[in-house]
């Protein structure tokens, strides 16, 4: 049987609220590269963010000219509107085209997600590389999809979920993301990162690991439950590729647990010296120690991103963060004394949060924001998280499908009354100089 023509598509993002600004979805770049390497089909790619004109007409012309058989899109739960628009376009353009949705949006709540994507045929649960290759093979050979692990698919009698797929344990076997296929050069030019000093950086994200061994209540791990790291050899091979093909000036290491081994960080710092780039790193508070800080001192580490979340020990315990306020203050001060620029987020509205605990954390924020760069926001009960499951069970999210369609807005899962919760949201949004999103909870107050 002849090979299928498969199009992996990145939508023109509108949900971020800024024309032309978006975060490159690395998942679909990995899947595209893996499928290309497999040779199981003819792979086409398109990033609508860098194509001018009417997006429907562009997609229609491309699908017809290249006789596209399978359309693949993917992303996160907050991107439903953009992904749904692409699914709808695909169905209108070629009614018999097989449409697949992947990414965290599906993995988080497969049944609700595919119910929301009424015109999609199939969803990918978990990591997509191996699953998509097997799916395309099954479609090419007209085999049942029931034998492909990691799927939710639509039949005349309803939705079917296949057996779970095991995580890819050796991440080094994966090809580098398909940067060229999705016009990464234009992305770097269009989305420069602006430093505090006004310098523009050409920023690329390098993913050093997948999943996480911690289980914070507000978080969800779409790539599985087992934490896995890439080797430094693999990471630097990708960095070599990037600096040789793109004008890279800043590398953001996307892996919160990168620094659980100080020797690994020391080796990374030694090897990154040969490149004319700044870089940033993500750390857990409890991984920050004097030895680590001394390793990072006097390097070109531009930012150290750390998860603070709250300054109240009761809330930190409820979040299952595994850290204390004392540890937070000690770690931030170590970074400050070493001249390292920390960036930390504080989020409000945990299940144990009261108006009083929130005010305590806000007081701590105001006392420390001039010394450490801190950001504040409300917790969002993203699908797949413990908070989301509890909100659904309690009826705080009465309709998971509509919640997804609404863009996963803020809901009150805290211990506060709706009136107190609304006051807190207004406080946070004034700090952020924006008007708060009342789309969802205005109906309930």
N, C-alpha and C positions, 0 to 999 in steps of 0.2 A: 504494500500500500504506500502511496506517495506521502511524503512528509507534510505535516500540518504547518500552516503559517500562523505564528503566534506573535501578538503585539503586546509588549509590556509598556504600560502607559502611566505617566505621571500627570495628574490633572493640573490645570491652571488654578492655583490656590486662591481662594477668596476668603476662607475662614480666618486667616491671620489678620485681616483688616488693613493690610498695607499692600497696595498694588506693587507687584513685582518682588515682594519680600517673602521668603519662605525658608523652611529648613529642609535640606535635601533628605528625602526618605531613603535611608541606606538599605533597608530591607529589600526593596525591589531591585536595587543595583546588585546586591549579592545574588538574588534569584536569577536575574538575567544573565549574569556572568556564568553561573553554574549550569544553566540550561544551554547556553551557547557552547560551553565546554563539552557537554554530553553529546551534542550532535543529534539529539532526538527529534529536532524540528528546525524549521527556519525561523530565526528570531529577528523580530523587528522591534525597534524601541522609539519612543517619542516622549519628549518633555514639553508639554504645552506652554510652560512658563516662558519659553524662549522662542516661541513661534507666534508671529503677529497675525492678526485676523480673527475671524469668527471661529471659535473653537469647534463648534459642531461641524461647520463646513470643512475645516482642516481635517478633522478626524474622519469625516465621511469620505473625502477624496482619498485619504491615505488608505483606509480600509478597503475601499473598492479597487483602487489601483493595485494593491498588493494582495488582494483576495484573502484577507485576514479571516482565519477560522476560529481562533481563540483570542479573547481579549482578557488581559490580566491587569488588575489594579490592586493597590493595597495601601495601608496606612494605619493611623491611630484612630481611637474612638472619636476624638474631637474633630476629625476630618470627614465625618460622615457626609456632610452636605456636598463637598467637592467630589468624593468618591461616588456618591449616588448619582450625581449629575453625569459622570462618565458612564456608569452602568446604563443609565437611561438612554444616553446617546447611542451606545453600542447596540442596544436592542432595537432602536429605531432604524439605525443604519443597515443592519443585517439581522433580521428576526431569527435566523437560524444559527447565529454566531454563539459559541459557547463562552460564557462570561464567568470569570473567576475573580473572587475577592480574597485578599490575604492580609497579613499583618496583625498587629495587636488588636485591631478592631474586631476581628473574627475570633481570635484565640480567647479574648476576654469573656465573651458570652456568645458562643457560636449560634445557638438557636435564635436568640433575640436579634442578632445581627443579620442572619440570613432572612429572617422574617421581615426585617426592615428593608433589606435589599430585595424587594419583591421580584425584580427582573434578573437577578443573578442566578446562575445555575449551580454554583459550587463555592465553598469557602475553604481556605487552608487553615488548619488548626495547628499552631506551633510553628517551628522553623520550616521555611518553605522550599529550600533547595531540593532536597531529595523527593519531597512530596510532589512538587510540580513536575519534575522529570517523569515520575511514575504515572502521574495523572495524564500527561500528554501521551505517554506510551499507550495507556489504556484507551484513550480516546482514538488514537491512530488505529489501534487494532480492534476497535469496537468491543472492548471488553467491559465487564461490569466494574463500576467504580468501587464496589464493596471491598475489593481486594487491595485497595490503596489506603494505607494507614494515614491518619491525620486529615481526614476530609469530613466536611458536612456537605451533603448534596441534596438536590431537590428531585423528587420523583412525583408521579401523579398521586401517590398515596401520602405524600408529606415529606418531611425532612428526615434524612438518614445520616447518622454519625458513625464513621468507621472506627476501627481500633486506634488507640493513641500511637503516635510515632515516637520512637526513642530519640533523644537528643543526639546531635552530632558531637561526639566526644572529642575528636581531634580536629580542632578548628583550623589547623595548619593545612589541611587538605583542600580547603575551600579556595577558589580563585579570588583574586582581588575584586572589589566591586566594579561594576561596569561603568566606570566614570565616563569614558568616551561615548558610550551609547546614549547617555542622558545629558550630553552637552555641559559637562562640568566646567569647562573653560568659561562659558557664558555665565554660569551660576556664580563662579568666583568673582567675575567682573561686576555682576549685577548686585551681589549681596556682600559687599565689603564689610568687615568688622571694624568698628571705630573705637580706638582706644581712648582712655581717659585724657591722653595728651593730644587727641585729635588725629593721630596717625591712623591711616587706613591699612588694614591687614587683609591679605588674601588668605582666608581661613579654610582649612580642611579638617574634617573629623576623621579620626582613625579609631576604630573599635577594637580594643585589645582583649575583650572577653565577652562572654554572654551569661545572662542570668545573674543571680545573686544568692548567697547562702543565708541571707537575712530575710525576715518576713514582716516588714513594717506594714501597718494596717492600711495605709493610704497608697501603697505601691502595688504594682502588678508586673510580673515577669513574663512577657509574651514568648520569650525564647526558651522556656522550660524552667524546671525547678533545680537543675544541677548547675552549679557555677563552674565554668570552664574558661581557661586562659589560653590565648595564643602565645607562642614562643616569641621571644624578642627577635629572633632571626626572621620570623614571618612578618612581624610588625615593621622591621627595618627594611625588608624587601619591598613592602608596600610603600614605605616612605621614599625609598629610592625611586620607585615608579612615579610617585606623585611629583617629586621635585624635578624629575627629568622630563615630565610632560606638561606641567602646569606651573604658573608663577606663584609658588607657595611661599608665604612669609610667616604663617602661624599654623601650628598643628594643635588641635584640641583632642586630647586622649579621652575617649568616652568609655570609661570603665571605673566605677566607683571603688572597686576593690583592688585596683592596680598596685597599691602600696601596702598590701598586707605582708609583703616580704621586702625588707629594706635592701637586701642584696640585689634584688631585681631592680629596684629603683636606682641603686648606685650604678649598676651596669647600664641601665637606660640612659642616665645622665652622662655617663662616659661616652656612649655611642652617639648620642644626639649632638655632641659638641662639633662634629665635623660638618653639620648642616647650618646654613645661615638662616635659621628660623627661630622664632619664639614659640613657646608651647605652654599648654596648661594641663592641669592634672586634677582629677577628682579624688577626694579622700573621705573616708569615714573618720569621725572625730576620734574614735578609739584606736585608730591606726597611727595617729600623730604622736610622735615621741621626739625627744631631743636628737637622737641619732638621725631620724628621718629628716628633721628640719635642717640639721647640719649638712646632710647630703644635698638638699635642694637649695641651700643658701649659695648665692653667687653664681647660680646657673641662669639660663635665659627662660626660666619658668615665669611666665608673665602673670598667671593667675592660679590660685589654688582654690578650687570649689569644694566646699564642705557642707554637709547636711546638718544644720542645727535643729530646725523644725519647731522647737519650743524651748523656753527657759524655765519651765515648770516641771519638776521631777515627776509629779503625778501624771502629767500629760505625756511625758516621754515614756513612762512605763506603759500607759494605755496604748501608745503608738507602737509599742514593741521595738523601740529604737535601740535598746541595749546600751544607752549612754546616760550620763547625768549632767546637770547644769555645771557642776564643778569641773567635770572633764571638758565640757564645752569652753568654759572660760579659760582653763589652762591651755587648751590646744590653740585657741585663737590668739592668746597672748604670746605663745611660743612662735607662731607664724609672724605675728606683728614685730616682735623683737628681732627676728631674723631678716626683716625687710621684705617678707613675702606678702604679696597682695592676696588676701583671702576674700572670697565672695560666698556669702551664706544666705540661705533662705529660711524664713520663719513663717510657718503656716498655722492658721487658726481654724478651729471648728471641729477638733477631734471629738470622739464620742464622750470622753470624760470632761471636755472643756466646759467650764462655766464662765459667766461674764467676769467673775473675779480672777480666775486663772488667766484669762485672756488679757485682762488689764495688767496683771503682774508681768506677763511676757512683753506687753507693749511698753511698760515702764522700763524693763530691761533693754528693750530695743532702742528706746530713746536715749538711754544712758550710754549705750555702746556703739551706736551707729556712726558717730564721728570717728571712733577709733578703728572699728572694723566695718567693712562694707557689708551691710545687711539689707535684705529685701523682705518685704512682707506680702502675704497673700492669704486667701482663704483656701481651705482644703476643698478639693473636688473629689467626689466619690466616683472615681473613674471605674468603668466596668472591669471586672476581674479582681478588684481589690477587696479586702475584707470589709472596708467601709461600704462598698457598693452592695455586697451580699447582705449585710446587716440592714442597709437602707431598703432593699427590696423586701426582705423578710418582715420588716416593721411597717411597710406601706409608705415609708417616706418617699420612695420611688414607686408609685403605684403601677406604672406602665413602663417597663424597661425598654420596650421598642420605641415609645414616644420620647423617652429620656434620651436615647441615642439620637433620634431625629432632631431633637431640640439642641444638640451640640453639647450634651453633658453639662448642664448649668449647675450652679451652686445650689445645694439643698442642705437643710438643717439636720445633721445627724448628731449634733452635740447634745449636751445636757441643759442647754438654754431654752427658754421659751422662744417662740418665733419673734416676739417683740424685741427681746434682748439680742437675739441673733441678728436681727435686722440692724439694730444700733451698732453692733460690732462690725458688720459688713460696711456700713457707712463710714465708720472710723478708718477701716483699712483702705477703702477706696479713696477717701480724702488724702491719705498719705501717698497714694499712688496717682493722685490727680486725675481721677477718672470717675465716671458714673457707673454705679454697680449694676450688675445684671439681675434684674428682678423678673426676667421672663418666666422662670419656672415657679419660684416660690411666691410670687405675688398672688397666684391663684389660691394659695393655701393660707394666706395671712388675712 
